[in-house]
Amino acid sequence: MIVTNNLEEIRSVYGEWKKAIIGQDIAKLDLLYTEDFIFSRSGSRDKNKHDVLYHYNSQTVEYLNWQDENPEIEIGKARASFQTSQVIKMIIYELPVTLERKLLLKFIQLNNHWTIDHIIETKLQ
């Protein structure tokens, strides 16, 4: 059973996460990620929370356009997932880049607050 409040909360946390990524708000990302947070990307090693925050803090990125396509949300008792296909146009170190990926964010509810505990990125074919 999907509770409407939980659905809106997941959408809200996703929106906060996206805004923090675009704004390179490391303090906000630190709050949104669990202490055991893991980022997985096909073809590379998993990164923990410290690795991910360091990476975001050390790069220069300008986001030009970020499109989420076909978002799907699934909610369980204390777990939820948000899956979407994304096309992101950005400038990294003065070079234009278009990133096409499928992203799965996994959430856990702790003390009535949703946080992100795992992100899985795969390239779109």
Number of C-alpha atoms within 10 A of each C-alpha: 7 11 11 9 9 19 14 11 14 23 15 13 17 19 12 15 20 14 14 17 16 15 13 19 15 16 10 15 22 16 12 21 22 18 14 11 19 20 17 17 14 10 7 7 9 14 17 17 19 13 13 17 18 11 11 15 12 9 11 11 19 17 15 13 10 15 12 14 12 10 13 11 17 14 18 13 11 14 16 20 18 18 20 17 20 19 17 17 17 19 15 13 11 10 9 13 15 13 13 16 17 18 21 20 19 22 25 21 16 11 7 9 14 23 25 26 21 21 21 16 16 15 13 12 6
